[in-house]
Amino acid sequence: MPSIEILLTFTLATLIMHISPGPSNLYVMARSISQGVSGGIAAAIGLAVGGLFHVLATVLGLATIFKHSPTLYTAVKLLGAVYLIYLGIKYFKTNSSDEDIKVKKSKYKPLSRIFYESVLIEITNPKTALFFIAFLPQFVNPEIGSISFQLFIFGIIVVVSAIPIDTSVAIFSSKVASLINKSKKAQVIQERVSGSILFGLGSFIGLKEIKTILLR
């Protein structure tokens, strides 16, 4: 079981990244603006359920890799670290003045359809799969217990911590939409913070893994 300190650090980093404006936030916002809070919440829950698919796929895949080839697992962690660095740099290169985030109204749909569409959208999102594979292993310590259990715990934290953020977006959609569209400074700050976390985490883990390999 990961320590309380690791769990708190992981949760905080995850929450900060969830707060940054992204496709999921805007999707929930669009649904809420289109047909009220219930539509936004249905979308948020659907995205969370879809996220569970990626959690299970990551747990099964990475646990199998570690069992049969710890060396390959290390390679996956290094590639994941590189991917996190790439995401961090991408946040810093985002130019909010050139790419305005606009929220458009969507056509009315039954809540059940919004839910199922949201699940499908998240399941078929390759960026979500890549993020889980890159992010979760960085916090796992094989020496303290089951790899599968640790991956599962971290995955659940990612999914569950997104729900209150997306729900807040659904409830305060009109205000949030206005802030995101008008407050460029706030948006840039959020992007820079998220980018720093991803870049710093990727760099730290990457250097740590390289040092471990060199000392073997």
N, C-alpha and C positions, 0 to 999 in steps of 0.2 A: 504494500500500500504506500503510495507517495506521501511524503511528509506534508504537514499542514502548510508549511512555508511554501513548498513547491505548488501545492494546490491553489493557494491564495495568489501567488505570483502568476500562475497560469490563467486563473480566472480573471484577474485584473487586466492582463494583456489581451485576453479574448474580448472582454467587455469594451475596451478602448477601440479595438478593431471593428467590433460590431457597430459602434456609434458612428464611425466614419461613413459618410454617404456612399452607398453602393447599389448595385442592381436589385438586391433583395429589399433594401429599404424603400427604393423607388417603386418597386412592384407592389409592395404592401400599401404604400402611399396612394398609388394610382387606384387600387381597389377600394380603399377607404373613401377617397374623394368621389369615386364613381357611385358607390352605393352604401356609404356610411361605415361606421365603426365595425359593424358585424362582418362586412365584406373584407375589411383589412385584417381583422383577427382571424377569419377563416383562411386567408392567404398566409398569415404568419404561422398558424398551426400546420398548414400543409407543407410549408417550407421546412418546418422542424421535423415533421415525419419523414420527409424526403431526405433530410440530413442524417437520420438514423440509418438509412440504407448505406450511406457512405461510411458511417461509423463501423457498422458490422463488416462491410467489405474491407475496410482498412485493418480492423482487428484480425480477421481471418487471414488476409493476405500477408501482412507483416509478421504475424506470429508464425506462420508457416515458413516464411523466408528465414526468420531467426532460428527456428528449430533445425532446418536443414542446412543453412549456410550463414553463420554469424558474420562471415566476411562480406557476403552480399548484403546483409542487413546494414553493415557499416557503410557500404557503398551507397545504399539507399539514403541513409542519414546524411551523407556528404552531398549527394545530389539534392536532397531536400533543403539543406542549408544554403546551397547555391540558389535554389528556387526562391527561398525566402529573401535572400539578398536582392535577387532580381525584382521581386514584388516591392521591396522597400524602395529601390531606386525608381521603380515605375511610379510610386506615389509621389516622389519628389519631382519627377518630370512632368507630372500632370499640371497642365496650365488651365486653371479654372476660368481665366478671362477669355480663353479661346474656345473652351468647351463648356457652354452653359448647360446646367442640368435642368431639364424641363420636365414637369410632370403633366401628363395628358390624361384626360378622362377616358375611361374604358367603357365599353358597352356593358349593360347590366347582365349579370349572370346569376343563376341560383347559387346559394352558398355552398351546396354540396359540389357543384361543378368547379367553383373557385378552389375549394379544398383539393379536389383530385387533380386539377390542372397544376396547382402549386406543388403538390407532391411530385408529379411527373417532371415539372420544370427543374426541380432541385435534383432529382435522381439523374436526369440526363445532362446535368451541368458538369462538363469535364473540369472546369476550374475548381469546383468544390472538391472533386475527387483528388486533384493534384494538391490542393491546400491541405487536406486531411493527411495525405501521405507524407507531405513535407513537414507539417507542423507538429503532429502528435508524437512521432518518434523522438523528437528532440528533448522531450521531458521524461522519457522512459529510462529507468535504471534497472537493468537486468539483475543486479545484485540484491535488490530489495523485494523481489517477488515476481509473480507471473507477468510476462510481457502482455499477454492478452488482456488480463484484468486492468493493468495500468492504461493500455491503449483505450479500453472501453470507458474507463472513468474519465479520461481526458476528452474523449469524443462526446460523451454525454454532457460534460460541462460546456463544450462548444455549442452544442445544440440547444441545451436548456437556457444558457445565458443569452441566446439570441432572442428568445421568446419575449422577455420583458421589454427589450429594445424595440422590436418590431411591433409589439402591442402598443407601446407608447407612441410610435409613429402613426399607428392606425387611429389612436384616440385624438392625437393632436395634429392630424394630417395637414389641415389647412395652415396652421401656424408653422409646422415643420417645413412644409413646402415653401412657404414664403421665406423662411430663414435660409433654406438651402439655395433658393433662387436669387436672393438679394444679398445675403451676407457672405460675400466672397472671402472675407478675412477669416471668418469662423470656419468656413469649409477648408481653406488652405491650412489652417492650424491643425484641424483634425487629420488631414491627409499627411501633414509633416510628422505628427506624433505617431500615427500608425506606421508610416514609412520608417521612422527611426526604430521602432520596436522590432519590425520585421528584419531590417538591415542589421541591427545590433544582435538580435538573436541568431540570425543566420551566420554572421561573422564569428560570434563567440563559439557556437557549436562546431562550425567548420574548423576553426583553429584547434579546438579541444580534441576533435576526432583525429586531425592530422598529427597532433602531438602524441596522442595515444598510439597511433600506428608507428611513428618513428621510434617510440620507446620500447616497442615489442622486440 
